[in-house]
């Protein structure tokens, strides 16, 4: 399968096709998606928002992200883990977020599981980066195909579910892996591809 051609923007920059011409989506593509994340709070935010995105377009979640951050105390999982029924009711009444009771309760549950993970693994970053795929699985360069899930995302999802996490299916986890930089799925020729690759290389050298 031939890789899709990158899109050349009005600024002359080659990019993946999926951000289109929306300025906020372009900014997300250029400066965030695929860049390695090692901050535990941001990792927790990303995995929660990928769960909220299920069944929706990512641009919908992106444009509500600041509302989500305000509603969930900046996704500080130590705070969110202590939410009670009053908080669930508050969140269900917040029109700035996706008001899905199952996903809201899942976020609270997963916050408690994140606290447990830090106790057992040291940090969320240590856990998730410990799953960094092999070069062959991450790159798939002979035929550039971006899958919906991979053996690694399936294994992570299975392990997280054993640990009590929810809304963490293999497809959701693969989207999370892409967003946090565990894999680099920027198209060949996309200007962000090398930037993300260099960041990952630097991360490996620093450990």
C-alpha angles and dihedrals in degrees: 000000000000116000115248114257116253117249118247110222128213086263091058094248119137112229143164111278098237102081090060111189100312107127096217092048091048090051091050091050095046100043110022120018110092095006110130113259121200101162110109096215092051091047090052090048092051096050091047094049091048087056091050089048093061106121093009137083114267091230087065091058094042091055091050095044097104089051090050091050092051093046095048100043093256089306091285094166093202088063096038091052088066096054116128137194090286089060091048089054091047092052093046087056095049109102091189093074137045102279100212111142095206093052093045092051089045091056091053091047092047091050089060090046089051090056089051091048092055089052091052103032104027095240142001088248092057091051099047097039088050085070095056104146125239117267091254094056095039097048107032087181103165089066111016102218123159105209128206090231139356138205088263095051089047091052093047091049091050092049094047091051089052087054090053101259119144137204088032104122121159094263093049090048093050090053087050091050090053094047096047094045100249085130128023110226099163107129121260104266094029110129091226094057097078092041091057092044091052091049091052091048090051090049091054092049092051092058 
